[in-house]
């Protein structure tokens, strides 16, 4: 006679130290000195470097005895190749005993990869999540990493995740381990005032999906009990991550549209920056699921689309936009697993919304109206995909088993195909 395994009764929670507020980025030299750093690499991209912020951050370190050098070669939406360029440059110009990432998720994720590979043996692909990579865990501690976001969205300053396009496999994947979590997150809303409307819209949808996916993730008690060594950062929805996710949704309800249309509104920018951090503190422990799993092949298989307000260059579907494009249909699919949570999430985003005849359409409708208002494209067809692309998109999503395992209900190949097909056009 078989016996059922005991259900999990333990959840874990982790977070970086946090410094928040206008002017917080002016104190990084002091913070690094307190961590015992003497030589720091500032990692950024050329667009952010052109604002002068990374150089200003580097320059103020000297008064605290910290030598700083700026590397501005980060690629927006990084690939395994662009991360390897940064790793090779840092290795050739080191040694370093601290890293400072100034920019969006691309800069923060690249700094995580540099820190990992300069402190641990092996190649980048060894650490990428299986089945795309080897899924290896770091054996050595990493150097202190200070994350300074200049966009409001990724939550990368709070998380244990480093995301990249793996070019040979035409899929976006990542590295996930508790040692990748930044030592200190410095969130200075003043740095986001020059963020263009299109970037604010895309990054803001990433905030929303972080909060919504972690809030609707399968409960931490829904899996078999793990041994201590088996515990992972993504443990499922839990009381602490729920608290952060709910607060992030409430902040976005009152600030998101305003921040897109009036980028100079400091109150709206501050609320979005706080929401991004809160959502990161939530999903960095509970996890994300179907919309993020689908976003990886959308970004990795882009044909010829390029969004407004992003630097000219190769075809690009920004991460937050890619996440949002299948989110309405993903949450329609997951509704039956946790109806009360989906309804509450919709009403946190829009307290005045009326319940439709089909309750599963409530959250999907709130999202599509918001996306239309802020200029997100009308589904995956609007960014260049056709029905013939669905099988390859599904194949890419199925490689994200770490994420799909967090969904509140099992997700089959046919389920994913249906979500992509219904996401060709959203309104």
N, C-alpha and C positions, 0 to 999 in steps of 0.2 A: 504494500500500500504506500503510495507516494505522499509526501507531506509538502505543503507550500512553504517556501522560504519566509523567514520573518521579515516583515516590512521595515523599511528604514524609519528610524526614530530620531536621527541626528541630522541637523543641517549646519553648514559652516558659513561664516561671513568674514570677509576681509575687505579692507579699504586702505588707501594711502593716507598719509597725513595731508591735510588740506589747509590752504591759505587762500581766502576769497576776498575780493573787493578791489575797487579802483586803486591803482598804485601798487598792488601786491607784487607785480613783476619787478618793481624797483628794489626789492629786498632779497633777491635771489643770491647775491654774493654772500650776504650774511648767512642765509640758510645753508649754502654749500659749506661755508667755513664751519658751521656747527656739525656738519656731517663728516668733517675731517678731510675734505677735498682740497687738493692743491693745484690740479690741472684738469680742466673740464673742456669737453668738446660740445659746442653748441650746434645742434643739428636742425636744419631748416630747409626750405625750398627757396628758389630764386624770387618768386613773387613776394613772399613774406620778407625776404632779405631786403627787397627794394623799399620796404616801408621804413627801414632803419631800426626796427624793434630788436631783431636778434643782435645786431652790433651794439645797441644800447645796453641790452641785457649782459652781453659779454664785457663791455667796457666797465660796468659798475662792479664787476667782481674783483678787480685789481686791488681796490682799497681794503679788501678783506683777505688779501694774500692768495687769491685764486687766479692762476693764469688761465685764460680762455682763448680758444680758437673756434672760428665759425666755419662750418661745412654747409654750403648751400646747394648741394647737388641732389636733394631729395626729389623724386618724381611724384607728381600728383597721381593718386591711385597707384601706389608702388607695385612693382613686379619683383619676382625673385631676382631678376638680373639687376634692376636698379638698386635693390637692397645689397646685392653682392658688391656693386661698385662702392657703395658707402662703407661697407665692411672692409674692403680692401684699402680704401683711402684711410680709414681710421687706423687700421693695423699698420700702415706704412708711416703714419705721422704721429703715432703714439709715443710713449704710453699715456693713458688717461686713468684717472681714478674717480671720475664722475662724468655723467652725461646730462645735458640739458636740451630738451626738445622744445622748439618754439615754432608753432604752426598748427595746422590741422591734424587730423588723424594720420595723414600720410607721414608727416614728420615724426609724430610720436611713435608710430609703429616702426618706422625705419630706425629710430634711436633704440627701441627695444631689441630689434634684430642685431644692431651693432653691438650693444651691450652684451647680448647673449653669446655672440660668436667670438667676442674678444675675451670672454671669461670662461668659455667652455670649448671642448674639443669638437671636431667634426665639421660637417658642411651644413649649410642652411636647410637643404631638403631633408636632412636627417631628423630635424625637429618639427617639420611641417606635419600637421595632423594626418593620420592614416584615414583613408587609403591613398591619399594623394602623396604623402611623404612617409617618413619612417616613424613618426609619432614618438620620437625619443624625448626623454625628460632631461633637463639640465642637471648635472651632478654638482656643479660648483655655484656658490652664491654669485650674483651679479653685482656690479658696481652701483652706487646710488644713481638713480635717474630722477631728475626733476622735469615734470611735464607742464608746459605752459601753453594751453590751447589759445589760438587766435581765431578759431571758428567755433560756433556753438552747435555741437551736434554729435560728434563721434563718441564722446564719453571715454575716449582712449586714455585720458589722464587717470581714470579710476580702475581700469580693467587689466586683466591678465592676458590679453589677447593681442596678437600682432597679425595683421591681415595683408595679403599680397596676391597678385595674379601670378600663377605658375604657368609661364608662357608655353612650355612644351606640351602641357595638358589642356590648355585653353580653359582653365578654371581658376576661380579665386578660392583660396584656402587660407589657412593661417596656422599660427603656433599658439598653444594655450597652456600656460603653466603659471602657478602662483608666483614664481620668482620673476615673472615679467611685469608684475604690477609696479608702477612707479613708486618711488619712495615718498615723493611729495608732489601733490598737484597744486599748482599756483594758477588760480583762475582769476584773471583780471578783466572784467567786462569792458573796460575802456579799450582793450586791444581789438574788440570786435566791431567797433563803430564804423570802420571802413569796409566791412564785409559786404559785397554786392548783394542785391536782392535775390538773384538766382542762386547764389551760394547759400544765402540764409534760408531760402525755401528748401533746398535739397538737404542741407545739414539739419534743419528743423524736423524734417520728416524722419530723419534717423533718430532724433531724440524721441519722437512720438512712438516709433516702432520699437525702440529699446524698452520704453516703459510698457507699451501694450503687450509685447511678446513676453517679457518677464512676468507681467501680471497674469497673463493667461497660460503660462507654462505649466506643465504637469507638476503637481505638488511633490515636494521632496519626499513625502511619505508614500509615493506611488511606485517606488522601486524596492527591490530586495535590499536588505541591509548589507552595507559594505564594510569591509575591513578598513582600518585607518589609512593604510597605504593606498587604498583604492579611491579615496575621496578626491573629487575634482572640483574646480571652482564653480562650475555650473551644476548646482545641486537641485534646481527646481524652485518653484515659487515657495516662499516662506514668509513668515510674518515681518521680518525686517525688510526684505526686498520689496514686499507689497507696500510698505509704508513709503519708501522712496519713490516707487512707481506712481502711486496715487498723487503724491505731492507734485511730481514732475508733470503729470497730466493737467492738474489744476493750474499750475503756472503757465503752461503752454496755452491753455484755453484763453487766458487773459492777455497774452503777449505775442503770440506767433504771427498772426496776421499783421499786427501793428509793426513788428520788427521788420517784416518783409517790405511793407509799403512806406514806412518811415524809419529808415535805418539810423537816423540821428537821435531817436528816442532812447535816452539813456535808461529810463525805467524798463522799457520793453527789452532792451539788450541785456540789462542786468537779470531780469526774470528768466530770459532764455538761457543765459549762462548758468544760472542756478539750476534750471530744469535739466540742462545737459549733464551737469554734475550729479544731480539726484538720480537721473535715469541711469547713469553709469554705475552708481553705487547699487542700483537695483539689479540691472541685467548682468553686471559683472559677477554676481553671485547666483542669481536664479537662472540666467541663461536666456537666449533668444531661440526662435524656432523657424517656422516655415518661411516667412518673408525674407529673413536673412539668408536662409539656405538657397532660396530662389534668386536672390540678388547676386550671388557669386557668379553663376553662369551668365546672367544678364550682362554684368560688367565685363566678364571675361570673353564673351563671344560677340561683343558689340561690332556692328558692321561699319556704318559711316556716320553715325549720329554725333553731333557735338553741341553741348548746351550753351545757352547764353550765359555771360558773366564768368566763364571759365577761360583760362589762358588758351590761345590758339595752339593747335597741335594735333596729335593723333585723335582718332575717334574715341569718344568717352561717354559713358553713362556714369555720373558720379554715384558714389556708394549710397548716399541717402535717397537719391532718386530711384536707384535700382531696387532698394529695399521697399520703397513705397508702392511700386507699380503693381505688385501682386498682393499687397497687404489687404485691401478690401475683400478680395475673394478668399484669401487665406483665413481671415477672421470669420467670414461667413461659413467656411468649412469647419472651423474649430468651435463654433458657437455651441453645439450640442454637448460638448465636453464640460462646459462651465458657463451656462447661460447667465447666471447672476453676475459673474465677473465681466462678461462682455457688455451687458447692459450698464453696469456701474461705470465701466471705462468710457462708454459712449456719453454718459451723462456728466462725467467729469470734464469731458472735452466740450460738451455743449449742453449746459444745464436746462435749456429750454426745449430740447428736442422731444418730439412726440413719438410714442411707440407705434411703429408701423404694423400692418396686419401680419407681416412676417417678421417676428422679433429678430431672426438671424440677420436681417437686413439693416438693423439699427446702426451698429458700429460701422458697417461698410458704407452706409449712407453718410454718416458724419464725416468719415475720412474722405470720401470722394468729393463732397462739397468743399471741404477745406483744400484739397489738392487743386481743385479747379480755381478756387479763389486766389491761390498763391502762385499759379502758373506752372504746376507740375504737369508733364505731358499726359495725354489721355490714353494710358495703357501702353503695353509693350509694342504694339504696332506703331505707335507714334515715335518710338525711338529706333525703328527700323527692322523689327522682327515680324515674321509671317508665320502662318500655321505650319509651314514646312520646317520651321526651326524648332518646334516644340519638342520632338524627340531628343534633340541634342541638349536643349535646355533642361529637360527632365533628367537626362544622364548626368549633367553637371550638378543638379540639386541632390541627386542620390548619393553623390560623393561626400555630401556634408552630413554624414551620419551623426557626428557629434552634436549638430544643431537639431536635426530631425528627431533625435532621441528625446529632446526636451519638449516636443510638441505634446499638447494635452490629449491627443488621440493618435493612433497609428496612422502613418502616411504611406500609401502605396504608390507605385509608379503611375497607375491610372489616376489616383487622386491628384498627384502633381500635374499630370497632363491636363486634367480638367481645370485646375486652378490657372495654369498658363493660358489655356484656350479662352476661359472666361475673362482673362485679364488683357486680352488683345485691345479692347476698348472698354473704358470704365463708365462713361456717361454719354 
